[in-house]
Amino acid sequence: MRCPQCNCRDIGKIGANQYYCWGCFMEFNVAGEEVKVYEVAEDGSLVSVDEMTDCMECGSEVI
């Protein structure tokens, strides 16, 4: 298995269908064909990469 974010093979399993990439420090969940990638925030919470992309797109419209 490879990380969907950086394609690194250095990943570890942290739970049922949950993995952590030591290459880019992202967590991801695999459910069938669906893969969701999360950034680990400073407080330990998970922030969806999709949500971060949406926020950046909104921010670029303002500029």
N, C-alpha and C positions, 0 to 999 in steps of 0.2 A: 504494500500500500504506500502511496505517496501523498504528501500534503497537497490539497487543492489550491493553496495560496502560492507556495514557492516551489512545489514539486520535489521537496526534500524527502528522503527516506527515513530520516531520524525522527520518528514519531513514537509516542507511547500511548498506551490505552489507559484512560483515567476512569472509565465507567462503561456502562452498557451503551455501545455505539458512540462513545465519546473518546476523542483523541486529542493529544497535545503535540504540536510540532516544535522541536527544539531548534529548528532552523530559523523560523520567523516568529516564534513565541505566540502562535495563534492556537485556539481550540477549534475543533470542528466536530459536528455531529453527522453521522451517516444513517439515513433511513431509506433503505431501498436505493432508488436512483437519486434521491434528494440529498444534497450536501449543504449544510449551513456552516459558515465560518464566523468565528467570534474573536474579537480582540479582548484580552484580559486587561481590565482597567486597574488603576492604582489601588482601588479599594477591594479588588478581587472579583468584582462583578464582571459579567460578560456583556459586551456591546457588539451587536450584530454588525458585520462588515457592510451588509446591505443598507442598514440604517445610517451608518457613517457616510456612505456614498450618497445617499439621498440628501443628507444634511449639507454635504459639500456642494452638491448640485444646486441646492437652494441658495447657498451662500454665494455662488458664482453669478447667480441671476441678479443679485443685489448690486454687485460691483459694476 
